[in-house]
Amino acid sequence: MMRIGFYPGSFDPLTNGHLDMIEAAAALCDKLVVGIGVHPGKAPLFTAAERAAMIVATCEARLADRGCTLAVTTFDTLAVNAAAACGAALMIRGLRDGTDLDYELQLAGMNGAMAPAIQTVLLPPTGRTRHIAATLVRQIAALSGDVTAFVPAVVAQALAAKLA
């Protein structure tokens, strides 16, 4: 039986913190579906297609080396419903700090009530990525700061091109 994990987020842009979570999740499942949340009220820097392309370019080979296949999808519904739609048994969530923990435990409880067959897995970041947030990366890049320590190379190039 194939174990499918679902890792939701905005990924605007994909950061090294996201990459840490994706690589850790690959050890837990045979297939990882990265779900790009699309919210009509938000104006992302990158289109969903651009974000998906960066995720595939950065992660596909890394996951294949770990025996895990990668799929990328978009969703505009509850993440737990998107996870169920792709057949996921695991919902992957990252924890950076205590504030994240409180929120994620509430979210896991609500998701568990709505979809008991999907287990939420909370993963801590590595020490080298704990501080990275996509919002901060966008702000640094918009002010012509160097983001190469915070994002994969393909993302740094895309940010430079987008904000030029």
C-alpha positions in Angstrom: 0.0 0.0 0.0 1.4 3.4 -1.0 1.6 5.9 1.9 0.8 9.4 0.6 1.6 12.6 2.4 0.2 16.0 1.8 2.2 19.2 2.6 0.1 22.3 2.1 1.3 25.9 2.0 1.5 29.0 -0.1 5.2 28.5 -1.1 5.4 32.1 -2.2 8.3 31.6 -2.6 9.7 28.1 -1.8 12.3 28.5 1.0 15.0 26.4 2.4 12.7 25.9 5.4 10.0 24.4 3.1 12.7 22.3 1.5 13.7 20.9 4.9 10.1 19.9 5.6 9.8 18.3 2.1 12.9 16.3 2.6 11.9 15.2 6.1 8.4 14.2 4.8 10.0 12.1 2.0 11.2 9.7 4.8 7.6 9.2 5.9 5.8 8.5 2.7 6.1 6.9 -0.8 4.5 9.9 -2.5 4.5 13.5 -1.3 1.9 15.8 -2.7 2.8 19.5 -2.2 -0.4 21.5 -2.2 -0.2 25.1 -3.2 -3.0 27.0 -1.6 -4.7 29.5 -3.9 -6.7 32.2 -2.1 -8.7 34.6 -4.2 -8.2 37.4 -1.7 -4.4 37.2 -1.7 -2.1 38.6 -4.4 1.0 36.3 -4.4 4.3 37.4 -5.9 4.5 34.3 -8.0 1.6 32.6 -9.9 0.7 29.1 -8.8 2.2 27.7 -12.0 5.5 29.5 -11.3 5.5 28.2 -7.7 4.8 24.7 -8.9 7.6 24.8 -11.4 10.1 26.0 -8.7 9.0 23.1 -6.4 9.4 20.5 -9.1 12.8 21.9 -10.3 14.1 21.9 -6.7 12.5 18.8 -5.2 11.7 16.2 -7.7 15.2 14.7 -8.0 15.9 15.0 -4.2 12.8 13.1 -3.4 13.4 10.4 -6.1 16.8 9.8 -4.5 15.0 9.1 -1.3 12.5 6.7 -3.0 9.6 9.1 -2.8 7.7 10.5 -5.8 6.6 14.1 -5.9 3.4 15.6 -7.1 2.4 19.2 -7.0 -1.2 20.4 -7.0 -3.2 23.5 -6.2 -6.2 23.8 -4.0 -8.7 26.5 -3.0 -10.6 24.6 -0.3 -9.7 23.3 3.2 -6.3 21.7 3.2 -7.7 18.6 4.9 -10.2 18.3 2.0 -7.4 18.6 -0.5 -5.4 16.0 1.3 -8.4 13.6 1.3 -8.9 14.3 -2.4 -5.4 13.2 -3.2 -5.7 10.1 -1.1 -3.3 11.2 1.7 -2.9 9.4 4.9 -0.6 12.0 6.4 -0.9 15.8 6.6 2.6 17.3 7.0 2.9 20.5 8.9 6.1 22.4 10.0 6.8 23.9 13.4 9.2 26.8 13.8 8.4 27.9 17.4 5.9 27.7 20.3 3.5 30.0 18.5 3.3 27.6 15.6 2.8 24.7 18.0 -0.3 26.2 19.6 -1.9 26.9 16.3 -0.9 23.6 14.7 -2.3 21.6 17.6 -5.6 23.3 17.2 -5.5 22.8 13.5 -4.6 19.1 13.8 -7.5 18.6 16.2 -10.0 20.3 13.8 -8.6 18.4 10.8 -8.8 15.1 12.8 -12.4 15.7 13.6 -13.2 16.4 9.9 -11.0 13.7 8.4 -10.1 11.0 11.0 -8.3 8.9 8.5 -5.7 11.6 7.9 -3.0 11.8 10.6 -1.3 15.2 11.1 2.5 14.9 11.4 4.2 18.0 13.0 7.9 18.3 11.9 10.5 20.6 13.5 12.9 22.5 11.3 16.6 22.0 11.3 18.5 24.7 13.3 19.8 26.3 10.1 16.3 27.0 8.7 14.1 27.7 11.8 14.2 31.4 11.3 13.2 31.4 7.6 9.8 32.7 6.6 8.6 33.3 3.1 7.2 36.7 4.1 10.6 37.9 5.3 12.3 36.5 2.1 9.9 38.5 -0.1 10.6 41.7 2.0 14.4 41.2 1.8 14.3 40.5 -1.9 12.0 43.5 -2.6 14.6 45.7 -0.9 17.4 44.3 -3.1 18.8 42.2 -0.2 20.6 38.9 -0.7 18.3 36.0 -0.1 20.6 33.2 -1.4 21.0 31.8 2.1 17.3 31.4 2.5 16.0 29.9 -0.8 17.2 27.4 -3.4 19.2 28.8 -6.3 16.3 28.6 -8.8 14.1 30.6 -6.4 16.8 33.3 -5.9 17.0 33.7 -9.7 13.2 33.9 -10.0 13.0 36.5 -7.3 15.7 38.6 -8.9 14.0 38.4 -12.3 10.5 39.1 -10.8 11.6 42.1 -8.8 14.0 43.6 -11.5 
